[in-house]
Amino acid sequence: MSRGFRLWYLEGSRRQAKLRTDVILEMIPDLADCDVYVCGPDEFTEKVLDAARSARVPESRLHHEAFSF
C-alpha cells in the first residue's frame, strides 16, 4: 500500500552534497507542503533544516535528529 512518501538519498562527502535551498527546491519543488525528516551529523542536519525553513516548511513539519562524530 502506498503511503505517499518520497525518499531521497544524498550520497557522497559533505563537500559533494549540494545543500543549498535552490538545489533542494529543484529536487523537491513542493517542499513547503511536505514533512521533512532528517538524521545525520550536526552540520548536515542544520543545513537541511535551514533549507527547509527557507522554503517555508512549517516548524511542525520538521522532524530531526542530529549527532556528532
ZADO-1210 file (C-alpha; in nm, 4 decimals, padded with zeros to 6 digits):
<atoms>
<atom x="00.0000" y="00.0000" z="00.0000" code="MET" pos="1"/>
<atom x="00.1364" y="00.3432" z="-00.0927" code="SER" pos="2"/>
<atom x="00.1668" y="00.5956" z="00.1869" code="ARG" pos="3"/>
<atom x="00.2524" y="00.8855" z="-00.0390" code="GLY" pos="4"/>
<atom x="00.6100" y="00.9424" z="00.0672" code="PHE" pos="5"/>
<atom x="00.9284" y="01.0004" z="-00.1262" code="ARG" pos="6"/>
<atom x="01.2805" y="00.9314" z="-00.0060" code="LEU" pos="7"/>
<atom x="01.5963" y="01.0990" z="-00.1324" code="TRP" pos="8"/>
<atom x="01.9444" y="00.9759" z="-00.0570" code="TYR" pos="9"/>
<atom x="02.2239" y="01.2308" z="-00.0660" code="LEU" pos="10"/>
<atom x="02.5401" y="01.0339" z="-00.1275" code="GLU" pos="11"/>
<atom x="02.8983" y="01.1477" z="-00.1231" code="GLY" pos="12"/>
<atom x="03.1068" y="01.3648" z="00.1001" code="SER" pos="13"/>
<atom x="02.9740" y="01.6739" z="00.2720" code="ARG" pos="14"/>
<atom x="03.1548" y="01.8811" z="00.0128" code="ARG" pos="15"/>
<atom x="02.9805" y="01.6949" z="-00.2698" code="GLN" pos="16"/>
<atom x="02.6293" y="01.7203" z="-00.1239" code="ALA" pos="17"/>
<atom x="02.4714" y="02.0400" z="-00.2523" code="LYS" pos="18"/>
<atom x="02.2516" y="02.1501" z="00.0351" code="LEU" pos="19"/>
<atom x="02.1622" y="02.4947" z="-00.0926" code="ARG" pos="20"/>
<atom x="01.7943" y="02.5830" z="-00.0836" code="THR" pos="21"/>
<atom x="01.7763" y="02.6349" z="-00.4612" code="ASP" pos="22"/>
<atom x="01.9232" y="02.2898" z="-00.5292" code="VAL" pos="23"/>
<atom x="01.6881" y="02.1212" z="-00.2828" code="ILE" pos="24"/>
<atom x="01.3871" y="02.3036" z="-00.4296" code="LEU" pos="25"/>
<atom x="01.4910" y="02.1876" z="-00.7742" code="GLU" pos="26"/>
<atom x="01.4732" y="01.8276" z="-00.6473" code="MET" pos="27"/>
<atom x="01.1594" y="01.8864" z="-00.4369" code="ILE" pos="28"/>
<atom x="00.9573" y="02.1776" z="-00.5761" code="PRO" pos="29"/>
<atom x="00.6654" y="02.1171" z="-00.3376" code="ASP" pos="30"/>
<atom x="00.8866" y="02.1076" z="-00.0269" code="LEU" pos="31"/>
<atom x="00.6758" y="02.3665" z="00.1568" code="ALA" pos="32"/>
<atom x="00.3875" y="02.1162" z="00.1549" code="ASP" pos="33"/>
<atom x="00.5952" y="01.8261" z="00.2878" code="CYS" pos="34"/>
<atom x="00.7010" y="01.6848" z="00.6209" code="ASP" pos="35"/>
<atom x="01.0798" y="01.6790" z="00.6395" code="VAL" pos="36"/>
<atom x="01.2646" y="01.4043" z="00.8275" code="TYR" pos="37"/>
<atom x="01.6407" y="01.4323" z="00.8577" code="VAL" pos="38"/>
<atom x="01.9019" y="01.2481" z="01.0592" code="CYS" pos="39"/>
<atom x="02.2750" y="01.2954" z="01.0337" code="GLY" pos="40"/>
<atom x="02.5755" y="01.4855" z="01.1600" code="PRO" pos="41"/>
<atom x="02.5014" y="01.8212" z="01.3248" code="ASP" pos="42"/>
<atom x="02.6215" y="02.0379" z="01.0357" code="GLU" pos="43"/>
<atom x="02.4356" y="01.8328" z="00.7731" code="PHE" pos="44"/>
<atom x="02.1132" y="01.8330" z="00.9736" code="THR" pos="45"/>
<atom x="02.1288" y="02.2105" z="01.0245" code="GLU" pos="46"/>
<atom x="02.1874" y="02.2724" z="00.6518" code="LYS" pos="47"/>
<atom x="01.8837" y="02.0637" z="00.5581" code="VAL" pos="48"/>
<atom x="01.6686" y="02.2326" z="00.8234" code="LEU" pos="49"/>
<atom x="01.7857" y="02.5796" z="00.7141" code="ASP" pos="50"/>
<atom x="01.6932" y="02.4970" z="00.3542" code="ALA" pos="51"/>
<atom x="01.3528" y="02.3657" z="00.4622" code="ALA" pos="52"/>
<atom x="01.2855" y="02.6778" z="00.6690" code="ARG" pos="53"/>
<atom x="01.3908" y="02.8971" z="00.3754" code="SER" pos="54"/>
<atom x="01.1385" y="02.7063" z="00.1652" code="ALA" pos="55"/>
<atom x="00.8741" y="02.7950" z="00.4285" code="ARG" pos="56"/>
<atom x="00.8221" y="02.4457" z="00.5681" code="VAL" pos="57"/>
<atom x="00.6374" y="02.4977" z="00.8994" code="PRO" pos="58"/>
<atom x="00.8298" y="02.4022" z="01.2139" code="GLU" pos="59"/>
<atom x="00.5582" y="02.1478" z="01.2960" code="SER" pos="60"/>
<atom x="00.6596" y="01.9570" z="00.9805" code="ARG" pos="61"/>
<atom x="01.0314" y="01.9428" z="01.0610" code="LEU" pos="62"/>
<atom x="01.1430" y="01.6194" z="01.2277" code="HIS" pos="63"/>
<atom x="01.5127" y="01.5763" z="01.3019" code="HIS" pos="64"/>
<atom x="01.7831" y="01.4046" z="01.4967" code="GLU" pos="65"/>
<atom x="02.1453" y="01.5122" z="01.4840" code="ALA" pos="66"/>
<atom x="02.4605" y="01.3541" z="01.6146" code="PHE" pos="67"/>
<atom x="02.8265" y="01.4479" z="01.6459" code="SER" pos="68"/>
<atom x="03.1269" y="01.2430" z="01.5471" code="PHE" pos="69"/>
</atoms>
